[in-house]
């Protein structure tokens, strides 16, 4: 069975580009603030290292370390993860950029080797919660991890003014993965049976995704009828929207809605990250 969104082969490319990028930075670049609010460029690099190490420890070595305690809601999980991330970033501020680069290069290879060992159609160790799944397959978990690596590297690139990963080959899988959150995000939005919403992302990495309302739920459709609402935005804005990188006002300014606006407006708050 083919993998719906293949991303595994892209990790080494993305990691190589990250290491090249970080090696090119000046001392001042490392301390620049980013779109990730309180995090600098160096903080994001540290967070990417944490992603490698945490996956190797938990998924490969089955060592879970700190217990999350009682997780009774999505927000409980978000709070726990945010605290883990903050603790790590604070602790690793004592590491030099040179050490961070070396660790990222070393662990990136081990990380990819581990992901390559997983059966893409087997159950993942963690579900993709932002897509509303209580059980996910490894291919989706891997695609989710790819979006994490991509968008954090893109935050660094945006800050220091270096493009390099917005090609269709590297960016389209990110958008395709992010938009798997559409049906879950719209779960509280009612419509007439057969109503469709189409989101169009323009630009080199863009495409179109449609969902249809049937039997009181939204599902993807490959054969949309005339859309009840069409949502249009540029690929340069899409990744920012889905990673909490835009304010509501900024989202409203860069997204065009045609048709039933009540069906389009929920897109302003859609997230494809744990936030």
N, C-alpha and C positions, 0 to 999 in steps of 0.2 A: 504493500500500500504506500503510495507516494506521500511524502511529508507535505502538509498543506502550505506551510510557510517555511521554506528551507533557509536556515541562517547559519548552521554549524560551520560551513565552509568559509564564512565571512569573518569569524573571530580572529584568525591569525592576521588577516589583512588589517582589521581595525586596530589590533594590538600593535602591529608594526607602525602604523600611522601615529598612534598615541605616543610611542616611545620616541619617534622622530620629532614629533611636535614638542614634547617636553624637553628634549635635548636642545632644542633651538631657542628656548625661552631665556630671557635675561633675568637677573635677580629681581628686578622690579616687577616683571610679568608675573612671577609666582605669587606676589602679594596683592594682585589686582582683584577687586570685588567682581563677582559674576552675577548672572541672572539667578543663581541659586541662593539668592538673598544673603544670608549671613556668611556664606562660604566664599573663600578666595579660590584662586586657581589651584594653589597648593592643597587646600582642603578638599577640593574635588578629586585631585589625584590620589589623595589619601583614601577617600571614599571608594574609589575604583579598586584600590589595593584591598580594602576590606571585603569587597565583593568577591574577589578571587580567593582570599584566605577563608572567608566564611563558607563558601561553597566547597572548598577542599576539605575543610574540617567537618562540616555537617553532612554533605552529600556523599563524599568519597570515604571519609574516615568514620562516619556515624558518631561524631562527637558533637553534642549539641551545646555544651557549655552552659551558659546562663539560661535559667528557666524563665519563660515569659510569665509564669504565674497564671492567674485566672484571666483568660481572654474570653469575654462574654459578648463582644461586639466587634464590628469592623474597626470602629474608632479605638477600641482597646488595643487592637493589633497595630494600628498606625502609631499610636502613642508609644508602644513598646519598641517598634522599629526606629522611630525617630530618636528615642533615647539611646538606643544602641549606636546609631549613626553619630549622634552628638558626642557620646563618650569616646568613640574611636577617633574622630577628627580632633578632638581636644588633646587626646593622648599622643597622637602622631605629629602634632605641631613641633615636637622636639626633634623629629627626623629631618635630615637634610634633603633637598631635592635630588641629590645624587643617589642617596640611599633609596629614596622612593622609586626612582627610575629603575634601579637595579632590581628591586623587589617586584615591581610591576612586570618587568621583562621575564624574570624567572618564573613567577607564579602564573603569568599569563599562559605560558606553555603547558604547565601542569594542569591548569584549569581547562584548557581546550582538550587535552588528552582525556580528562575525566568525562567531560560532556560527550566526547566521541565514543566513550564506552557504554553509554546509556542506550537502551532500546527506545527509539523515538515513540513507539506506540504503547510503551508500558506506562504505568502510573508514575507521575512525578512525585518527588518528596514533598513539594509544596504546590498547592493549587495557585492559579492566577486569580487572586481574589478580586482585583479591580474589574475583571470580566464577569464576576458573579459566579465563578466556578468553585465548587467544593471539592472537586476532583479534576485534575488536569493531566494530560498526557505529556510525556517528556518533550516532545517537539514544541509544544506551546510554552512550557517552562523555559526551554532553551531560547526560543524566540523572544520571550519576555526579558531574559538576561541580556540578549543582544541589544534590545532597545535601551536597557539601562546603560550599557557600555557606550552605545552610540550617542545618546542624548547628553550624557555627562561630558563626553569628549567634545561634543558640539558646543556645550556651554563654555568650555575652555577656549575653543577656536573662535567663538564669537567675541569673547573678551579680548583676546590678543590680536584679532584681525587676520586670522589665517583660515582660509577655507580648506576643503580637501576631502570631506566625507559626505557631501550632499549630492554625489552622483546618484543616478538611478539605481545602480547595482547595490550600493550600500544603504541608501535611504528609503527606497520603496518598501523593502521588507519591514522597516521600522513603522512606516505608516500603516501597512497592511496589518501588522500586529496590534498597533494602538487601536485601530478601528474595530477590532474584535470586541471592544467594550461597548459598542453601540447598542445592541439589544438590551444588555443589562442596564445601561445608563438610562434608557428610555422606558424602563419597566413600570414607572409610575405615570407615564404619559398615555392617556387613552385617546383613541381615535375611532373612526368608523371602520368597519371590517373592510379590508382591502386597501386601506390608506397606505401610501408609500412615502418614504423619505429617502432622498438621494443626497449624498455628500460628495461634492466634486472638489478635488484638490488639484489646482493647476500648477504648472511648472514641470521641469524635467522628471521629477520623481513622483508626479501626481497620478491620479486615477479616479475612479468613481466606485462608490460602495452604496448599496441600497438595502433598506429593511422594509418589511411589510407587516402590517398589523392584522393578525388573524387569530381567532379563538382567544382573544384577550391577551395576546402576547406579541412581541415584536420578534421577527426572525429575518435573517439575511435572505435575500432573493437575488437570483442571477437574471431574472426576467421581469424587471420592474415595469409596471404600467406607467402612464403619465404621472409623474411624481406629485403628491399632494403638497410637498415642500421640497425645494432644492436649496441646499446649503453650499456655498462656494467660498473657498479661501485659498490662499497661495501656499505652496509647499514651504516657503520660508517662514510662514507663520504657524503652520500646523503643529510642528514639534513643540513649539512654545506653548500653544494652547493646551495640548494634552499632557504637558508635564508641569502645569501650574506656573508657567512662565509669563503669563499675561494677566493683567487685571481684567475685571469685567468690562470696564470702559474700553480697554485696548482690544479685547476680544470682539466687542460690539462694533468697533471701528473697522476691523479688518475682515469681518465675515459678512457676506451678502446672503440675504434670505429672499427667496421668491416663492410665492404661494402662501400657504397657511403659516403665518408667523408663529402661532402657538406651538406648532410642531417643530419649528426650527430653533426656537429660543433655548431649549435645554442643551444644545450643543455648546453654548457659551461656558458651561460649567463641567463639561466632560473631562475626566482625568483618566489617564492610562498608566498611572504610577500610584504607589501607596502613599497617599497624602490626604 
